[in-house]
């Protein structure tokens, strides 16, 4: 309990977060966009609802709701005010692609010009995967890089863990850099390739070259038309995040790995021992993705060996048509099936890493959506109803307390103290879970907590009755405490195991408020075990050493003479009933 309280204070939280029915929230309506303007297939809409539900309510305890409305609308209700970040996260398509870089330039419009030398990235890459050969060490510097004057601030590292170096920014001249011809593309062009452009070796699409030269990544939406299309062999794209007010644009080659081949995605904190200054997103590919990622990093490393200044030594990570980062592969092919996405600490913070990992974890949406409306809504449950429910719960618990004191007398104080401790731990757990995993209290959650705390009293009663049975048999109190605990412990564990399994099954099979009720019931069941084992039983053992309880004071609830007389009366009544029969 002290640890939980310390965590709660450390996180600066003192109140639990409330759900839609208690605190209101944000409602956003998303409308599906299709190329032909017609209604999307029902299968894709159902898949989109499922993915959105996982994004905003993956654990089923945040009280968020995602429902389909009509044939092309999805309505999302998110509890709490100021949920703009969550709303933007919901509708993000999250199509992830890995493409090789063919040209790099400053994000301003450029004219066709002879390719300038590309500055080598600064810093040394890390490789946590398997290497094919040894990396040559360019003579420019011990780190294997040249740092030309006038170059922009390099972007953050990416694909670490078996990793790459920072993405170079273009020189101040804004001239593009070209790359040699690609090898083994994953997606072939749909038509006949055009003749390679003179100033962009390896780029066979003149329309993309023209688009790249006229592209302005500093103004308006940086999502370039066609950059998110995996069937296109070459695309032009912009940086997703500007660094020091500088933006880079790219010509990217064929898609080599798709986001659907990412098996796991997790946000990782900075690691100073590994030179990781910012948060990152750790990726783990499936078997197919690992092979494809190994192939593209092999090609990029081969380009680096031929020319350390080649843009083709970079692998761009493209999310929804924008380049998150484009690291260089400088220490061998990455064949371990893992990678990491990171960026500048000022932009790649914990919130961004968590959001990115979340959208990548559950896959890309099958459709693109636009926000049709966004509104703040009030709570659906009035304060009067909420107050009435809490008062009813308080009255019920008060009656339980009075009964324990009347029936168990002094021993009832142990039950009341145990209930108070269980309630306090439950409250702290709700506060911490609200901050750590988005747990929000709704009416079903509150019902589950109140009902389960009442069930917790059963564990105390089982133990107390076993203890009183020992005293009725004429045994002394102190040895009876241990003997009764041995008998009661198994019963308590079996009863709590049944309740927990029921809550577990209900949690996985149900949705919405029922899943929240099951989560609350399972949580308090675990708390019950902790309280009975580490508070109730030790407290009874401690009180048995006092004169008041040890000598069986009439008000202690453990008076052997009173218990023995009660047992005799019960036996006599049973015998009389048997004789009458």
DAKA-V281416 format. One record per residue. N is the residue number from 0. SS is DSSP state (A for helix, B for strand, O for the rest). Layout:
BEGIN
N:SS  N:SS
END
This chain:
BEGIN
0:O  1:A  2:A  3:A  4:A  5:A  6:A  7:A  8:A  9:A  10:O  11:O  12:O  13:O  14:O  15:O  16:O  17:B  18:O  19:A  20:A  21:A  22:A  23:O  24:B  25:B  26:B  27:B  28:B  29:B  30:B  31:B  32:B  33:O  34:O  35:O  36:O  37:O  38:O  39:O  40:O  41:A  42:A  43:A  44:A  45:A  46:A  47:A  48:A  49:A  50:A  51:A  52:A  53:A  54:A  55:A  56:A  57:O  58:O  59:O  60:O  61:O  62:O  63:O  64:B  65:B  66:B  67:B  68:B  69:O  70:O  71:O  72:B  73:B  74:B  75:B  76:B  77:B  78:B  79:O  80:O  81:O  82:O  83:A  84:A  85:A  86:A  87:A  88:A  89:A  90:O  91:O  92:O  93:O  94:O  95:B  96:B  97:B  98:B  99:B  100:B  101:B  102:B  103:B  104:B  105:B  106:O  107:O  108:O  109:O  110:O  111:O  112:O  113:O  114:O  115:O  116:O  117:O  118:O  119:O  120:O  121:O  122:O  123:O  124:O  125:O  126:O  127:O  128:O  129:O  130:O  131:O  132:O  133:O  134:O  135:O  136:O  137:O  138:O  139:O  140:O  141:O  142:O  143:O  144:O  145:O  146:O  147:O  148:O  149:O  150:B  151:O  152:O  153:O  154:O  155:O  156:O  157:B  158:O  159:O  160:O  161:O  162:O  163:O  164:B  165:O  166:O  167:O  168:O  169:O  170:B  171:O  172:O  173:O  174:O  175:O  176:B  177:O  178:O  179:O  180:O  181:O  182:O  183:O  184:O  185:O  186:O  187:O  188:O  189:O  190:O  191:O  192:O  193:O  194:O  195:O  196:B  197:O  198:O  199:B  200:O  201:O  202:O  203:O  204:O  205:A  206:A  207:A  208:A  209:A  210:A  211:A  212:A  213:A  214:O  215:O  216:O  217:O  218:O  219:O  220:O  221:O  222:O  223:O  224:O  225:O  226:O  227:O  228:O  229:O  230:O  231:O  232:O  233:O  234:B  235:B  236:B  237:B  238:B  239:O  240:O  241:O  242:B  243:O  244:O  245:B  246:O  247:B  248:B  249:B  250:B  251:B  252:B  253:B  254:B  255:B  256:B  257:B  258:A  259:A  260:A  261:B  262:B  263:B  264:B  265:B  266:B  267:B  268:O  269:O  270:B  271:A  272:A  273:A  274:O  275:B  276:O  277:O  278:O  279:B  280:B  281:B  282:B  283:B  284:B  285:O  286:A  287:A  288:A  289:A  290:A  291:A  292:A  293:A  294:A  295:A  296:A  297:A  298:A  299:A  300:A  301:A  302:A  303:A  304:A  305:A  306:O  307:O  308:O  309:O  310:A  311:A  312:A  313:B  314:B  315:B  316:B  317:B  318:B  319:O  320:O  321:B  322:B  323:B  324:B  325:B  326:B  327:B  328:O  329:O  330:O  331:O  332:O  333:O  334:O  335:O  336:O  337:B  338:B  339:B  340:B  341:B  342:O  343:O  344:O  345:O  346:O  347:O  348:O  349:A  350:A  351:A  352:A  353:A  354:A  355:A  356:A  357:A  358:A  359:A  360:A  361:O  362:O  363:O  364:O  365:O  366:O  367:B  368:B  369:B  370:B  371:B  372:B  373:B  374:B  375:B  376:B  377:O  378:O  379:O  380:O  381:O  382:A  383:A  384:A  385:A  386:A  387:A  388:A  389:A  390:A  391:A  392:A  393:A  394:A  395:A  396:A  397:A  398:A  399:A  400:A  401:A  402:A  403:A  404:A  405:A  406:A  407:A  408:O  409:A  410:A  411:A  412:A  413:A  414:A  415:A  416:A  417:A  418:A  419:A  420:A  421:A  422:A  423:A  424:A  425:A  426:A  427:A  428:A  429:A  430:A  431:A  432:A  433:A  434:A  435:A  436:A  437:O  438:O  439:O  440:B  441:O  442:A  443:A  444:A  445:A  446:A  447:A  448:A  449:A  450:A  451:A  452:A  453:A  454:A  455:A  456:A  457:A  458:A  459:A  460:A  461:A  462:A  463:A  464:A  465:A  466:A  467:A  468:A  469:A  470:A  471:A  472:O  473:O  474:O  475:O  476:A  477:A  478:A  479:A  480:A  481:A  482:A  483:A  484:A  485:A  486:A  487:A  488:A  489:A  490:A  491:A  492:A  493:A  494:A  495:A  496:A  497:A  498:A  499:A  500:A  501:A  502:A  503:A  504:A  505:A  506:A  507:A  508:A  509:O  510:O  511:A  512:A  513:A  514:A  515:A  516:A  517:A  518:A  519:A  520:A  521:A  522:A  523:A  524:A  525:A  526:A  527:A  528:A  529:A  530:A  531:A  532:A  533:A  534:A  535:A  536:A  537:A  538:A  539:A  540:A  541:A  542:A  543:O  544:O  545:O  546:A  547:A  548:A  549:A  550:O  551:O  552:O  553:O  554:O  555:O  556:O  557:O  558:O  559:A  560:A  561:A  562:A  563:A  564:A  565:A  566:A  567:A  568:A  569:A  570:A  571:A  572:A  573:A  574:A  575:A  576:A  577:A  578:A  579:A  580:O
END
